[in-house]
């Protein structure tokens, strides 16, 4: 169950992401798109991608998009995250997260993420991130 062409394994990870992934990314101009292929381990008892997994994907995409749009990458932690589920992802589906950064100030950043399967939006997440002074490492490639 490989990702679509142009996607690579996420360049930065953690034990949590390793347990819940694999997550992939690609650049689209300045935008960072994060994706995931829904595997059996990601599904709930109904055979759909678990809502917690979709929230995790949204949180990763939002945070990474905010952090890695700067060089060096900014430190940002989630202060608030809410979501509206408008659809579902099934076993084998490719889910992408597209981020729209509303406003990025000195201490707060406001952004939305839209999770899509094909052309269908299945989730909208809205978040506020607290920006810190310490840069992250490693830097995002390309």
C-alpha positions in Angstrom: 0.0 0.0 0.0 2.4 2.6 -1.2 1.7 6.4 -1.4 0.9 8.1 -4.7 3.8 9.3 -6.8 5.7 12.4 -5.5 5.1 11.5 -1.8 8.1 10.5 0.5 8.2 9.2 4.0 7.8 12.1 6.5 11.2 13.6 7.2 10.6 14.1 11.0 9.1 11.5 13.2 8.5 10.3 16.8 7.6 7.1 18.6 3.9 8.2 18.4 4.0 8.9 14.7 5.9 5.6 14.1 3.1 3.7 15.9 0.3 5.5 14.0 1.8 6.0 10.6 3.4 5.7 8.2 2.9 9.3 7.2 4.1 10.8 4.0 4.6 14.3 2.6 5.1 16.2 -0.6 5.7 19.9 -1.4 3.3 21.8 -3.7 5.1 25.1 -4.1 5.3 26.5 -0.6 2.6 24.2 0.7 3.4 21.0 2.6 0.8 18.2 2.0 0.8 15.3 4.5 -0.8 12.0 3.6 -1.6 8.5 4.9 -2.8 5.3 3.4 -5.5 3.8 5.6 -4.4 0.4 6.9 -6.3 -2.2 9.0 -4.5 -0.9 12.2 -6.0 2.6 11.5 -9.7 1.3 11.4 -12.4 1.3 14.0 -14.8 -1.6 14.5 -16.9 -0.3 11.5 -14.0 -0.6 9.1 -13.5 3.1 8.8 -10.4 5.2 9.6 -10.7 6.1 13.3 -11.6 9.7 14.0 -8.6 9.9 16.3 -6.3 9.0 13.5 -7.8 11.7 11.3 -7.4 14.3 14.1 -3.8 13.1 14.4 -3.2 13.6 10.7 -4.8 17.1 10.8 -2.7 18.1 13.9 0.6 16.9 12.2 -0.2 18.7 9.0 -1.1 21.9 10.7 1.9 21.9 13.0 4.4 20.9 10.3 3.0 23.4 7.9 3.4 26.2 10.4 6.8 25.2 11.6 8.4 24.4 8.3 7.3 27.4 6.3 10.2 29.3 8.1 13.9 28.7 8.0 14.9 27.7 10.5 11.7 25.9 11.4 9.6 27.6 14.1 8.7 25.9 17.3 4.9 25.5 17.5 2.6 23.6 19.9 -1.1 23.0 19.6 -3.1 25.3 21.8 -6.5 24.4 20.4 -7.8 21.9 17.8 -11.4 21.3 16.8 -12.8 19.3 13.9 -15.9 18.7 11.9 -16.3 15.3 10.3 -18.1 15.5 6.9 -17.2 12.1 5.5 -15.2 8.9 6.1 -12.1 7.2 4.9 -12.1 3.5 4.3 -9.5 0.7 4.3 -7.0 1.4 1.5 -8.0 5.0 1.0 -5.3 7.7 0.5 -6.0 10.6 2.8 -4.3 14.0 2.3 -4.2 17.0 4.6 -4.2 20.5 3.0 -3.5 23.4 5.2 -4.6 27.0 5.0 -2.7 29.3 7.4 -5.1 32.2 8.3 -2.7 34.3 10.3 0.7 33.9 11.8 1.7 36.3 14.5 4.6 36.5 16.9 3.0 34.2 19.5 -0.1 32.7 17.9 -0.9 31.1 14.6 -4.4 30.3 13.3 -4.9 27.7 10.6 -7.4 25.2 9.0 -6.7 21.8 7.6 -8.9 20.0 5.1 -8.6 16.2 4.9 -9.6 14.8 1.5 -10.1 11.4 -0.1 -9.9 12.0 -3.8 -11.9 15.1 -4.4 -14.1 14.7 -1.3 -13.5 16.7 1.9 -14.0 14.4 4.9 -12.8 16.6 7.7 -12.2 20.3 8.5 -9.9 21.0 11.4 -9.4 24.5 12.9 -6.4 25.1 15.2 -4.5 27.7 17.1 -0.8 27.1 17.7 1.5 28.8 20.3 4.7 29.8 18.7 7.9 29.4 20.7 11.4 31.0 20.3 13.4 27.8 20.0 13.8 26.5 16.4 13.1 22.9 15.5 15.5 20.5 13.8 16.0 18.9 11.4 15.0 21.3 8.7 12.5 20.1 6.1 14.1 19.0 2.8 13.4 20.9 -0.4 
